[in-house]
C-alpha cells in the first residue's frame, strides 16, 4: 500500500479529510497527520511517504516550502495541494513545482478521491519506469564489462541512435564530486550545455557517466599522415570534453573528473574503449577534480618512485621538528608529485613512507593503541579521495609519533595519560568523565579536577577540541560532506557540530571549506 501524509493546521478539517475517504479501498494508508510544515517534515524524515495531501497556507512552514524541502530529499513524492479560493494565485506556483493538482476548499469528496486514484496510477507508472531504467543500466554494464555477443552491439547502438559501424567515436568516463546529486540531473546539465546530437550519455552506477562522442565535425580533415590526424583528433576531442567540464563548473558549480579513452569505429569496440577510459580513473587521486585526462597523456608518465630521503625524514621526527616534518611531507606528496608522474609512483612513495613510520614505532616501542598499524595505514592511503587526504594522514601520524616519542604527556599521571589515549582512539564514541571514572575506580569529581589541573582544560573541552581538530583536517583535506564529517567524529546532530566547531575556530565548517587553498 502507498503511504500518505495529511497536513492541515485546522484540526476539524484534518480529521474530516481523514474520514471522508476510504483510504484502504484506494490501496492507501494514512501514516502521518500533521498540523504544519515543520511537524510534517519531521514526520516524513522518520518515515517517508509517497503521497502528501497538504494545505497551502499554514503557520511556521507553508505547503510550498514543505514541498520544496521534501523534493530535495526525494523527487518521486507526489503532492496534492489544498487551497482556498483567495489563495488561488499562490496555488498556481504549486503547479509549476510539479504537484499532481490543487483542490479548492471546501473539499469535494469525489474530487479528492479522483485525484488520489490518478496519483496512485502515476506512482505505479513511475515505479515501472524506474525498474526499466535500472534494468537498462544493468544491461549496459554487462555489455561494457564483457565480450559482446553477436548482434548485441547493434542493439546498443540503436538505443543511442548511432550507426553501429563506419563512424568515428570516442568514449569518455565522467565522475563528479557532489554526493547525492541525481544522475538524471547531471544528464540534464549536459543536455543544456551540449544540445547537439553527437554527444550521447549513459548512466553507469554508482557514480559515473559514459559519454560517447561522434568525432565527425570535430576532428581535422586534410591530406595528412594517419598518425598526425589521430594525434590532432585526440587533442580536439580532449579540448571538447575539457570545455564541457569548464562550463559545468562555471554554470552549475559542479566539479568533475573526465577520462577520455581511445577512438573506435564500430560498437563492438566500445567495451574495450570504455575499459581503457575507466582505467584512467585511478588518476583522480593525483589530478583531482576539475581535470580532463586522456590515454595519450598517461602513456608518457614516469612510473619510478618519487625521490624520497628517508634518513632526513627520520631525523626530523627524532629531533621533534613537527612543522619541518609536515613541510617535508607537503613537498613530497604535493609539490614533488609532478604532472608527468604515474599514479603508481604516488602509491610506491606512500607505502615507503608508511613502512618508515612503522619501523620508527617498532624501534621505539611506541604505544600501538595510539596509531594505525601498517595494514590500517595502507588501507587508509588507498581509500583516500585525493592526494591531500594522503598528506593529511601522514602528517597526523608523524605528529602523534613525535608527541609520543618525546614524552609530551610525561607530566601527566598514569590515569590522565590513559584517558588522553582513550580520547585519541575512541573520540567517535559517546564518552564522559563519569563513565571513565567508574572504569578507573575513581571519584568523578576528583578525576575532573585532576584532568583540569594537568591538561589545562576540562575533559569535555579536551574531547571537543580533539573531535573538532580531526573534523578540521577532514574539511580541509577531503571531499567528505559536512554531515558525514560530523558523524565521523562522533556528532550525530549536525547543528550541534556546527555550534561546537565555531566555538573552537570562530568559523563554521562550511565557511572553513570555502576558505581552503591548496
C-alpha positions as CSV (number, residue, x, y, z in Angstrom):
1,X,0.0,0.0,0.0
2,X,1.2,3.5,-0.7
3,X,1.7,5.7,2.4
4,X,0.0,9.0,2.8
5,X,0.6,12.1,4.9
6,X,-2.2,14.7,5.6
7,X,-1.1,18.2,6.6
8,X,-3.7,20.8,7.7
9,X,-3.5,23.3,10.5
10,X,-7.2,23.2,11.4
11,X,-7.9,20.0,13.4
12,X,-11.5,19.8,12.3
13,X,-10.6,19.8,8.6
14,X,-7.6,17.5,9.3
15,X,-9.9,14.9,10.8
16,X,-12.5,15.5,8.1
17,X,-10.0,14.7,5.3
18,X,-9.0,11.5,7.2
19,X,-12.6,10.3,7.4
20,X,-14.3,11.2,4.1
21,X,-12.2,8.8,2.0
22,X,-11.9,5.0,2.2
23,X,-8.1,5.0,2.0
24,X,-7.8,1.2,2.1
25,X,-10.1,0.8,-0.9
26,X,-7.7,3.0,-2.8
27,X,-4.7,1.0,-1.8
28,X,-3.5,3.8,0.6
29,X,-2.6,4.0,4.2
30,X,-2.5,7.3,6.2
31,X,0.6,7.1,8.4
32,X,1.0,10.8,9.4
33,X,-1.3,13.6,10.3
34,X,0.5,16.9,10.8
35,X,-0.6,20.5,11.7
36,X,2.1,22.5,10.0
37,X,5.0,22.1,7.6
38,X,7.7,21.7,10.3
39,X,5.8,18.9,12.1
40,X,5.2,17.3,8.7
41,X,8.9,17.4,7.7
42,X,9.9,15.8,11.0
43,X,7.4,13.0,10.5
44,X,8.5,12.5,6.9
45,X,12.1,12.2,7.8
46,X,11.3,9.5,10.4
47,X,9.0,7.6,8.0
48,X,8.8,8.7,4.4
49,X,5.5,8.6,2.4
50,X,4.8,8.5,-1.3
51,X,1.8,11.0,-1.2
52,X,1.4,14.2,0.7
53,X,-2.0,16.0,0.9
54,X,-1.3,19.4,2.3
55,X,-2.9,22.8,2.9
56,X,-1.1,25.5,1.2
57,X,-1.4,28.2,3.9
58,X,-0.1,27.2,7.3
59,X,1.8,28.7,10.2
60,X,5.6,28.0,10.8
61,X,6.1,26.5,7.3
62,X,3.6,26.7,4.4
63,X,2.8,23.9,2.0
64,X,5.0,25.1,-0.9
65,X,8.1,25.3,1.4
66,X,7.3,21.8,2.7
67,X,7.0,20.6,-0.9
68,X,10.4,22.0,-1.9
69,X,12.2,20.6,1.2
70,X,10.8,17.1,0.7
71,X,11.5,17.1,-3.0
72,X,15.2,17.9,-2.2
73,X,15.3,14.6,-0.4
74,X,13.1,12.5,-2.7
75,X,12.0,13.7,-6.1
76,X,9.3,11.0,-6.6
77,X,7.0,12.1,-3.7
78,X,3.6,13.3,-5.1
79,X,1.7,16.3,-3.7
80,X,-2.0,17.3,-3.7
81,X,-2.4,20.9,-2.6
82,X,-5.5,22.1,-0.7
83,X,-6.3,25.8,-1.2
84,X,-8.9,28.4,-0.5
85,X,-10.4,30.5,-3.4
86,X,-8.5,33.6,-2.3
87,X,-5.2,31.7,-2.4
88,X,-5.7,30.5,-6.0
89,X,-2.9,32.7,-7.5
90,X,-0.5,31.4,-4.8
91,X,-1.6,27.8,-5.6
92,X,-0.6,28.3,-9.3
93,X,3.0,28.3,-8.1
94,X,2.5,24.8,-6.9
95,X,1.6,23.7,-10.4
96,X,4.9,25.0,-11.6
97,X,6.6,22.9,-8.9
98,X,5.1,19.7,-10.3
99,X,2.3,18.8,-8.0
100,X,-0.5,16.4,-9.0
101,X,-3.1,19.1,-8.7
102,X,-4.8,21.5,-6.4
103,X,-8.2,21.1,-4.8
104,X,-10.3,24.1,-3.7
105,X,-11.9,24.2,-0.3
106,X,-14.4,23.2,0.8
107,X,-13.1,19.8,-0.3
108,X,-15.3,17.7,-2.6
109,X,-15.1,14.1,-1.6
110,X,-15.3,12.7,-5.2
111,X,-12.7,15.2,-6.5
112,X,-10.2,14.2,-3.7
113,X,-10.9,10.5,-4.4
114,X,-10.3,11.0,-8.2
115,X,-7.1,12.9,-7.5
116,X,-5.8,10.2,-5.2
117,X,-6.6,7.5,-7.8
118,X,-4.7,9.4,-10.5
119,X,-1.8,9.9,-8.2
120,X,-1.6,6.2,-7.3
121,X,-1.6,5.4,-11.1
122,X,1.2,7.9,-11.7
123,X,3.3,6.4,-8.9
124,X,2.9,3.0,-10.4
125,X,4.0,4.2,-13.8
126,X,7.0,5.9,-12.2
127,X,7.9,2.6,-10.4
128,X,7.7,0.7,-13.7
129,X,10.0,3.3,-15.4
130,X,12.4,3.1,-12.5
131,X,12.6,-0.7,-12.8
132,X,13.1,-0.4,-16.5
133,X,15.7,2.3,-16.0
134,X,17.7,0.1,-13.5
135,X,17.3,-2.9,-15.9
136,X,18.7,-0.9,-18.8
137,X,21.7,0.3,-16.8
138,X,22.4,-3.3,-15.7
139,X,22.4,-4.4,-19.4
140,X,24.8,-1.6,-20.3
141,X,27.2,-2.7,-17.5
142,X,27.1,-6.3,-18.8
143,X,27.8,-5.1,-22.3
144,X,30.6,-2.8,-21.4
145,X,32.4,-5.2,-19.0
146,X,32.0,-8.4,-21.0
147,X,32.6,-9.7,-24.5
148,X,29.9,-8.5,-26.9
149,X,27.6,-11.3,-28.2
150,X,26.7,-11.4,-31.9
151,X,24.2,-8.6,-32.6
152,X,24.5,-7.1,-29.2
153,X,26.5,-4.1,-30.3
154,X,23.8,-3.3,-32.9
155,X,21.1,-3.2,-30.2
156,X,23.1,-0.8,-28.0
157,X,24.0,1.5,-31.0
158,X,20.3,1.7,-31.9
159,X,19.4,2.6,-28.3
160,X,21.5,5.7,-28.7
161,X,20.5,6.4,-32.3
162,X,24.0,5.9,-33.7
163,X,25.4,3.9,-36.6
164,X,26.8,0.6,-35.3
165,X,29.8,0.8,-37.6
166,X,31.6,3.0,-40.0
167,X,31.6,6.0,-37.7
168,X,34.3,7.7,-35.7
169,X,33.6,7.7,-32.0
170,X,35.4,8.5,-28.7
171,X,34.4,7.2,-25.3
172,X,34.9,9.1,-22.1
173,X,34.0,8.4,-18.4
174,X,32.9,11.2,-16.1
175,X,32.8,11.2,-12.3
176,X,31.5,14.0,-10.1
177,X,32.2,15.1,-6.6
178,X,28.7,16.1,-5.3
179,X,27.3,13.3,-3.2
180,X,23.6,12.7,-3.6
181,X,23.3,14.6,-6.9
182,X,21.0,12.6,-9.2
183,X,22.4,11.1,-12.4
184,X,19.4,12.5,-14.3
185,X,20.3,16.0,-13.0
186,X,23.8,15.5,-14.4
187,X,22.4,14.5,-17.8
188,X,20.1,17.5,-17.8
189,X,23.1,19.8,-17.2
190,X,25.0,18.2,-20.1
191,X,22.0,18.4,-22.5
192,X,21.5,22.1,-21.6
193,X,25.2,22.8,-22.4
194,X,25.7,20.5,-25.4
195,X,22.4,20.4,-27.4
196,X,24.0,18.8,-30.5
197,X,23.1,15.2,-31.3
198,X,26.7,13.9,-31.5
199,X,27.2,13.5,-27.7
200,X,25.4,10.6,-26.0
201,X,25.3,9.9,-22.3
202,X,24.7,6.6,-20.4
203,X,24.3,6.4,-16.6
204,X,26.7,3.8,-15.0
205,X,26.0,3.2,-11.3
206,X,27.1,4.1,-8.8
207,X,28.7,7.4,-9.7
208,X,29.9,7.5,-13.4
209,X,28.6,8.6,-16.8
210,X,29.7,7.1,-20.1
211,X,29.9,9.8,-22.8
212,X,30.1,8.7,-26.4
213,X,31.1,11.5,-28.8
214,X,30.8,11.3,-32.6
215,X,34.1,12.8,-33.8
216,X,32.9,13.8,-37.3
217,X,32.8,17.6,-37.5
218,X,35.2,17.9,-34.5
219,X,38.4,16.3,-35.9
220,X,40.5,17.9,-38.6
221,X,40.4,16.9,-42.2
222,X,43.1,17.0,-44.9
223,X,45.8,15.0,-46.5
224,X,48.0,14.3,-43.5
225,X,49.7,11.2,-42.3
226,X,47.3,9.0,-40.3
227,X,49.4,9.3,-37.1
228,X,49.2,13.1,-37.3
229,X,45.5,13.0,-37.9
230,X,45.0,10.7,-35.0
231,X,47.0,12.9,-32.7
232,X,45.2,16.1,-33.7
233,X,41.8,14.5,-33.4
234,X,42.6,13.2,-29.9
235,X,43.7,16.7,-28.9
236,X,40.4,18.3,-30.2
237,X,38.3,15.6,-28.5
238,X,40.0,16.3,-25.2
239,X,39.5,20.0,-25.8
240,X,35.8,19.3,-26.3
241,X,35.5,17.4,-23.0
242,X,37.6,20.0,-21.2
243,X,35.3,22.8,-22.4
244,X,32.2,20.8,-21.3
245,X,33.9,20.4,-17.9
246,X,34.7,24.1,-17.5
247,X,31.1,25.0,-18.5
248,X,29.7,22.6,-15.9
249,X,31.9,24.1,-13.2
250,X,31.1,27.7,-14.1
251,X,27.4,27.3,-14.8
252,X,26.4,24.7,-12.2
253,X,29.3,24.8,-9.7
254,X,29.9,21.1,-10.3
255,X,33.4,19.7,-10.2
256,X,34.0,16.7,-12.5
257,X,36.9,14.3,-13.5
258,X,36.8,13.2,-17.1
259,X,38.9,10.3,-18.6
260,X,38.9,10.3,-22.4
261,X,39.6,6.9,-24.0
262,X,40.8,5.9,-27.5
263,X,38.7,6.1,-30.7
264,X,36.6,3.3,-32.1
265,X,34.9,2.7,-35.4
266,X,32.2,0.2,-34.5
267,X,30.2,-0.5,-31.4
268,X,31.8,-3.9,-30.9
269,X,34.9,-2.0,-30.0
270,X,33.1,0.2,-27.4
271,X,33.6,-2.1,-24.4
272,X,37.4,-2.1,-25.0
273,X,37.4,1.7,-25.4
274,X,35.3,2.1,-22.2
275,X,37.6,-0.1,-20.2
276,X,40.6,1.9,-21.4
277,X,38.9,5.1,-20.2
278,X,37.8,3.6,-16.9
279,X,41.4,2.6,-16.1
280,X,42.4,6.2,-16.1
281,X,40.0,7.0,-13.2
282,X,42.7,5.9,-10.7
283,X,44.5,9.2,-11.7
284,X,41.8,11.1,-9.9
285,X,43.9,10.9,-6.7
286,X,46.8,12.6,-8.4
287,X,45.0,15.1,-10.7
288,X,41.9,15.9,-8.5
289,X,38.5,17.0,-9.7
290,X,38.4,19.7,-12.4
291,X,40.8,17.9,-14.7
292,X,40.3,16.1,-18.0
293,X,42.9,13.5,-19.0
294,X,43.4,11.2,-21.9
295,X,45.2,7.9,-22.6
296,X,47.7,9.7,-24.8
297,X,48.8,11.9,-21.8
298,X,49.2,9.0,-19.4
299,X,51.4,6.9,-21.7
300,X,54.4,9.2,-21.3
301,X,54.2,9.3,-17.5
302,X,57.1,8.1,-15.4
303,X,56.5,5.1,-13.1
304,X,59.5,5.3,-10.8
305,X,59.0,6.3,-7.2
306,X,59.4,9.9,-6.2
307,X,62.8,10.7,-4.8
308,X,62.4,10.4,-1.0
309,X,65.2,11.0,1.6
310,X,64.2,8.5,4.3
311,X,67.1,9.5,6.6
312,X,66.1,13.2,6.5
313,X,62.5,12.4,7.4
314,X,63.6,10.1,10.2
315,X,65.9,12.8,11.7
316,X,63.2,15.4,11.6
317,X,60.9,13.0,13.6
318,X,63.6,12.1,16.1
319,X,64.6,15.8,16.5
320,X,60.9,16.7,17.3
321,X,60.6,19.1,14.4
322,X,56.9,18.7,13.7
323,X,56.4,21.7,11.4
324,X,59.5,20.9,9.3
325,X,58.5,17.3,9.1
326,X,55.0,18.4,8.0
327,X,56.6,20.7,5.3
328,X,58.6,17.8,4.1
329,X,55.5,15.6,3.6
330,X,53.9,18.6,1.9
331,X,56.8,18.8,-0.5
332,X,57.0,15.1,-1.0
333,X,53.3,14.5,-1.9
334,X,52.1,17.8,-3.2
335,X,55.0,19.9,-4.7
336,X,57.1,17.0,-6.0
337,X,54.2,15.0,-7.4
338,X,54.8,16.2,-10.9
339,X,52.1,16.1,-13.6
340,X,54.3,13.6,-15.5
341,X,54.3,11.1,-12.7
342,X,52.2,7.9,-12.9
343,X,49.7,7.1,-10.1
344,X,51.8,4.1,-9.2
345,X,54.6,6.5,-8.2
346,X,52.3,8.0,-5.6
347,X,51.4,4.7,-4.1
348,X,55.0,3.5,-4.1
349,X,56.1,6.6,-2.2
350,X,53.1,6.4,0.2
351,X,53.8,2.7,1.0
352,X,57.5,3.5,1.5
353,X,56.6,6.3,3.9
354,X,54.2,4.1,5.8
355,X,56.9,1.4,6.3
356,X,59.4,4.0,7.5
357,X,56.9,5.2,10.2
358,X,56.1,1.6,11.2
359,X,59.9,1.0,11.6
360,X,60.2,4.0,13.9
361,X,57.2,2.9,16.0
362,X,58.5,-0.6,16.3
363,X,62.1,0.6,17.1
364,X,61.0,2.9,19.9
365,X,58.2,0.6,21.2
366,X,55.6,3.2,20.9
367,X,52.0,2.5,22.2
368,X,50.2,0.7,19.4
369,X,46.8,1.8,20.5
370,X,47.6,5.4,19.6
371,X,48.5,4.7,15.9
372,X,47.4,3.0,12.8
373,X,49.1,-0.4,12.3
374,X,50.8,-0.8,8.9
375,X,47.8,-2.6,7.3
376,X,45.4,0.1,8.6
377,X,47.6,2.9,7.4
378,X,48.0,1.4,3.9
379,X,44.2,0.8,3.7
380,X,43.6,4.4,4.6
381,X,46.1,5.6,1.9
382,X,44.4,3.6,-0.8
383,X,41.0,4.7,0.4
384,X,41.8,8.4,0.3
385,X,39.8,10.6,-2.1
386,X,42.8,12.6,-3.2
387,X,46.5,13.3,-2.7
388,X,45.7,15.9,0.0
389,X,44.0,13.2,2.1
390,X,47.1,11.0,1.9
391,X,49.2,14.0,3.0
392,X,46.9,14.7,6.0
393,X,47.1,11.0,7.1
394,X,50.9,11.1,7.2
395,X,51.1,14.5,8.9
396,X,48.7,13.3,11.7
397,X,50.6,10.1,12.1
398,X,54.0,11.8,12.3
399,X,52.6,14.4,14.8
400,X,51.4,11.6,17.0
401,X,54.7,9.8,16.8
402,X,56.6,12.9,17.8
403,X,54.3,13.6,20.8
404,X,54.6,10.0,22.0
405,X,58.3,9.7,21.5
406,X,59.3,12.9,23.2
407,X,57.0,12.4,26.2
408,X,55.0,15.5,25.9
409,X,52.5,13.8,28.2
410,X,55.1,12.6,30.7
411,X,54.0,15.3,33.2
412,X,50.6,13.6,33.4
413,X,49.7,11.0,35.9
414,X,49.1,7.5,34.5
415,X,45.3,7.8,34.7
416,X,45.3,11.1,32.8
417,X,47.6,9.6,30.3
418,X,45.3,6.7,29.8
419,X,42.3,9.0,29.4
420,X,44.1,11.0,26.8
421,X,45.0,7.9,24.9
422,X,41.3,6.7,25.2
423,X,40.1,10.0,23.7
424,X,42.6,9.8,20.8
425,X,41.5,6.3,20.0
426,X,37.7,6.4,20.7
427,X,36.7,10.0,20.1
428,X,33.7,8.9,18.0
429,X,32.1,7.3,20.9
430,X,29.8,8.9,23.5
431,X,32.4,9.5,26.2
432,X,32.0,11.2,29.5
433,X,34.1,11.6,32.6
434,X,31.6,9.8,34.9
435,X,31.9,6.6,32.8
436,X,35.7,6.8,32.7
437,X,35.9,7.4,36.5
438,X,33.9,4.3,37.1
439,X,36.2,2.3,34.8
440,X,39.3,3.5,36.7
441,X,37.6,3.2,40.1
442,X,37.9,6.9,40.9
443,X,35.6,9.7,42.1
444,X,34.3,11.5,39.0
445,X,34.6,15.0,40.7
446,X,38.3,14.3,41.7
447,X,39.2,12.9,38.3
448,X,37.7,16.0,36.7
449,X,39.8,18.3,38.9
450,X,42.9,16.2,38.2
451,X,42.4,16.4,34.5
452,X,41.7,20.1,34.6
453,X,44.9,20.7,36.6
454,X,47.2,18.6,34.5
455,X,45.8,19.2,31.0
456,X,44.7,22.8,31.4
457,X,41.1,22.4,30.3
458,X,38.1,20.3,31.3
459,X,37.6,16.8,29.9
460,X,34.6,17.9,27.9
461,X,36.7,20.7,26.3
462,X,39.6,18.3,25.5
463,X,37.2,15.8,23.9
464,X,35.5,18.6,21.9
465,X,38.9,20.0,20.7
466,X,40.0,16.5,19.6
467,X,36.8,16.0,17.6
468,X,37.0,19.4,16.1
469,X,40.7,19.1,15.2
470,X,40.1,15.9,13.3
471,X,37.0,17.4,11.7
472,X,39.1,20.4,10.6
473,X,41.6,18.1,8.8
474,X,38.8,16.2,7.1
475,X,37.2,19.5,6.0
476,X,40.4,20.8,4.5
477,X,41.8,17.7,3.1
478,X,39.0,15.5,1.9
479,X,35.8,15.9,-0.2
480,X,33.5,14.4,2.5
481,X,30.2,16.1,3.1
482,X,30.0,18.2,6.3
483,X,27.1,16.0,7.6
484,X,29.3,12.9,7.1
485,X,32.2,14.5,8.8
486,X,30.0,15.4,11.8
487,X,29.1,11.7,12.1
488,X,32.7,10.6,11.5
489,X,33.9,12.5,14.6
490,X,31.0,11.5,16.8
491,X,28.4,14.3,16.4
492,X,25.1,12.7,15.4
493,X,23.5,16.2,15.4
494,X,24.9,18.3,12.6
495,X,23.7,21.6,14.1
496,X,25.4,20.8,17.4
497,X,28.6,20.1,15.5
498,X,28.4,23.5,13.7
499,X,28.0,25.2,17.1
500,X,30.9,23.4,18.8
501,X,33.2,23.8,15.7
502,X,32.5,27.5,15.5
503,X,33.3,27.9,19.3
504,X,36.7,26.3,18.6
505,X,37.7,28.0,15.3
506,X,35.5,31.1,15.0
507,X,34.1,30.0,11.7
508,X,31.6,27.4,10.6
509,X,32.7,24.1,8.9
510,X,31.2,25.3,5.6
511,X,33.0,28.6,5.8
512,X,36.3,27.0,6.5
513,X,35.9,24.7,3.5
514,X,35.2,27.8,1.3
515,X,38.4,29.4,2.5
516,X,40.7,26.5,1.9
517,X,43.5,26.9,-0.6
518,X,45.7,24.2,-2.0
